[in-house]
Amino acid sequence: MGIKERRTKILLLLFLFSDVDLAPVTLDEKAQKVFDLSLNQKTKSTLSAMVKEGVILKTSQDEPAHVYCLTEKGFDDLVLNFPFFRYLRKEWDDKWRILSYEIPEQRRELRDRLRREVAGWGLGPWHRSFWLTPHPIIDNLKHLVTGKEEEKYVQAFESDHSFGDRGVLIEKVWGTTALDKKYRELFKQWHVILSQDKEKTDKLKTVVHDYVAALRQDPGLPKKLVGENWIGFEAFNIFKEIRNILLSQ
């Protein structure tokens, strides 16, 4: 499904197989197959570590039941990789965050590393070396760079939007027209998948794979910026309908 890291898979599974209420999810054979997981010793150790960390909660103590849910801390970790989910549950504070870095060419590896580490934070390129996001990532950024060489090259700001056409800004920074097109292509892919003569679990695995690929490109803009009818919100609702159909007996 394009995600190798076991911890991220588990966080994503618990959200996509639940909903915005973070209801408990049973890690049964279907869930494991869809997310390319198996309850081997490595996975059990990861689950145990995540419980201790407070990012997930085991809601059933009956062995060998494996029923877990995301905590608020786990949700906050998830949206660093998949920012689209944040404003399904929370309201935007109307603040913009601006990240600026000027890292010398001879320290290119630092620049590339920083870009990789913030890649999922909903940042979009505003101007050269200036990145913009509506997500509250300042504390995460401090934690990321404090005490490292990158720290001396990084500046971050929080701001209100005083004036200017926000629609023009959003299109320039995040390319929402192109993203809309990708979601429409995704709907066509889902239609083809559902019409295939395959097991329901196999279909759902492909649906999830394609959806995760789309989510990685969605900066998770709040409704105040993209409107109630933004196609990303529609895609989430359609995904839930497909999930419920394919998980039914």
C-alpha positions in Angstrom: 0.0 0.0 0.0 3.0 2.3 -0.3 3.6 2.5 3.4 6.4 0.4 4.9 6.6 1.8 8.4 4.5 -0.5 10.7 3.7 2.3 13.2 2.2 4.6 10.5 0.2 1.7 9.0 -1.4 1.0 12.4 -2.3 4.7 12.9 -3.8 4.9 9.5 -5.7 1.6 9.8 -7.3 2.7 13.1 -8.5 5.9 11.5 -9.7 4.6 8.1 -11.5 1.6 9.7 -13.0 3.9 12.3 -14.2 7.5 11.7 -13.8 10.9 13.2 -15.0 9.6 16.5 -11.9 7.4 16.8 -14.1 4.3 17.6 -12.4 1.0 18.5 -11.2 -1.2 15.6 -10.6 -5.0 15.7 -7.4 -6.0 14.0 -9.0 -9.0 12.4 -7.8 -10.9 9.3 -9.6 -8.5 6.9 -7.9 -5.5 8.5 -4.6 -7.2 8.4 -4.9 -8.2 4.8 -6.0 -4.8 3.6 -3.0 -3.0 5.3 -0.4 -5.7 4.7 0.0 -6.5 8.4 0.3 -9.7 10.3 0.0 -10.1 14.0 3.5 -11.5 14.3 5.9 -10.7 17.2 7.2 -7.5 15.5 3.6 -6.1 15.1 2.6 -7.1 18.6 5.8 -5.4 20.0 4.9 -2.3 18.0 1.4 -2.3 19.3 2.6 -2.7 22.9 5.1 0.2 22.4 2.4 2.4 20.9 0.1 1.7 23.9 2.9 2.7 26.3 3.5 5.8 24.3 -0.1 6.8 24.5 -0.9 7.0 20.8 -3.3 4.1 20.8 -5.4 2.5 23.5 -6.2 -1.2 23.8 -10.0 -1.3 24.5 -10.3 -5.1 25.0 -8.3 -6.9 27.6 -9.7 -10.3 26.5 -6.9 -12.4 25.0 -6.3 -13.0 22.1 -8.6 -10.1 21.1 -6.8 -7.2 19.4 -9.2 -4.2 19.7 -7.6 -0.7 19.6 -8.5 2.9 19.1 -6.5 6.0 18.4 -6.0 8.5 21.2 -5.9 12.2 20.6 -2.1 12.0 20.8 -2.2 9.3 18.2 -4.4 11.4 16.0 -2.0 14.3 16.2 0.8 12.0 15.1 -1.3 10.7 12.2 -2.1 14.1 10.8 1.6 15.0 10.6 1.7 12.4 7.8 -1.8 12.8 6.5 -2.9 16.4 7.2 -6.2 16.0 5.4 -7.7 14.3 8.5 -7.0 17.2 10.9 -9.9 19.5 9.9 -12.4 16.6 9.7 -12.3 16.8 13.6 -11.0 20.2 14.5 -11.7 23.8 13.6 -9.1 26.0 12.0 -7.8 28.8 14.1 -7.5 31.2 11.1 -3.7 31.3 11.6 -1.2 30.8 8.8 2.2 29.3 9.5 5.2 30.4 7.3 8.4 28.4 7.2 11.5 29.9 5.7 14.9 28.3 5.3 18.1 29.3 3.5 20.4 26.4 3.6 23.7 26.8 1.7 24.2 24.6 -1.4 27.2 22.9 0.2 24.8 21.7 2.9 22.3 20.3 0.5 21.9 17.1 2.5 20.5 19.2 5.4 18.0 20.9 3.1 16.9 17.6 1.5 16.5 16.1 5.0 14.4 19.0 6.2 12.2 18.8 3.2 11.6 15.0 3.7 10.8 15.4 7.3 8.2 18.2 6.8 6.8 16.7 3.6 3.5 15.6 5.1 2.7 18.8 7.1 0.5 20.4 4.5 3.1 22.9 3.5 3.0 24.5 0.0 5.6 26.6 -1.8 4.7 30.3 -1.7 7.9 31.7 -2.9 11.5 30.4 -3.1 12.4 29.1 0.4 9.0 30.2 1.8 6.4 27.6 2.7 2.9 28.2 3.8 0.4 26.0 5.8 -2.8 26.5 7.8 -1.7 23.7 10.1 -0.3 24.3 13.7 3.1 22.9 13.0 5.4 25.4 14.9 5.9 23.2 17.9 6.6 20.2 15.7 9.1 22.3 13.8 10.8 23.4 17.0 11.1 19.9 18.2 12.5 18.8 14.8 15.3 21.3 14.4 16.2 22.4 18.0 19.8 21.4 18.8 20.5 20.4 15.2 22.5 22.2 12.5 19.4 23.0 10.6 18.2 25.3 13.4 20.4 28.2 12.4 18.9 28.3 8.9 15.2 28.1 9.8 12.8 30.9 10.5 9.1 30.4 11.3 6.2 32.8 11.6 2.5 32.8 12.5 0.2 35.3 10.8 -3.3 36.5 9.9 -4.3 37.0 6.3 -4.8 40.8 6.0 -5.9 41.2 2.4 -5.6 39.7 -1.0 -7.4 37.1 -3.0 -7.2 33.9 -1.0 -8.5 31.8 -3.8 -5.5 32.9 -6.0 -3.1 32.3 -3.1 -4.5 28.8 -2.5 -4.3 27.8 -6.2 -0.8 29.2 -6.5 0.5 27.4 -3.3 -1.4 24.1 -3.4 -2.7 23.6 -7.0 -6.2 22.7 -5.9 -7.4 22.5 -9.5 -4.9 19.7 -10.2 -5.8 18.0 -7.0 -9.5 18.1 -7.8 -8.7 16.4 -11.1 -6.7 13.7 -9.3 -9.7 13.0 -7.0 -12.0 12.7 -10.0 -9.6 10.2 -11.5 -9.6 8.3 -8.2 -13.4 8.0 -8.3 -13.1 6.4 -11.8 -10.5 4.0 -10.4 -12.8 3.0 -7.6 -15.7 2.4 -10.0 -13.5 0.0 -12.0 -12.3 -1.8 -8.8 -15.9 -2.3 -7.6 -17.0 -3.8 -10.9 -14.2 -6.4 -10.9 -14.8 -10.1 -10.0 -12.7 -10.3 -6.9 -13.0 -11.0 -3.2 -14.3 -8.0 -1.3 -11.1 -7.8 0.9 -8.9 -7.7 -2.2 -11.1 -4.9 -3.6 -10.8 -2.9 -0.4 -7.1 -3.4 -0.3 -6.8 -1.8 -3.7 -9.3 1.0 -2.8 -7.2 1.8 0.3 -4.0 1.7 -1.7 -5.3 4.3 -4.2 -6.9 6.5 -1.5 -3.6 6.6 0.5 -1.8 7.8 -2.6 -4.3 10.6 -3.0 -4.2 11.5 0.6 -0.4 11.9 0.5 -1.0 14.8 -2.0 -3.8 16.5 -0.1 -2.6 19.4 2.1 -5.6 19.2 4.3 -7.0 22.7 3.8 -9.8 23.6 6.2 -13.4 24.3 5.0 -13.0 28.0 5.5 -10.4 27.9 2.7 -11.8 25.4 0.2 -15.5 25.3 1.1 -17.9 22.7 2.5 -18.2 21.0 -0.9 -14.4 20.5 -1.5 -14.0 17.2 -3.4 -11.6 15.8 -0.8 -14.5 15.8 1.8 -16.6 14.0 -0.8 -13.9 11.5 -1.4 -13.7 10.7 2.3 -17.5 10.1 2.5 -17.4 7.9 -0.6 -14.5 5.9 0.8 -16.5 5.2 4.0 -19.4 4.0 2.0 -17.2 1.7 -0.1 -15.4 0.4 3.1 -18.7 -0.4 4.7 -20.0 -2.3 1.7 -16.8 -4.3 1.2 -16.5 -5.1 4.9 -20.0 -6.4 5.0 -20.7 -10.2 4.8 
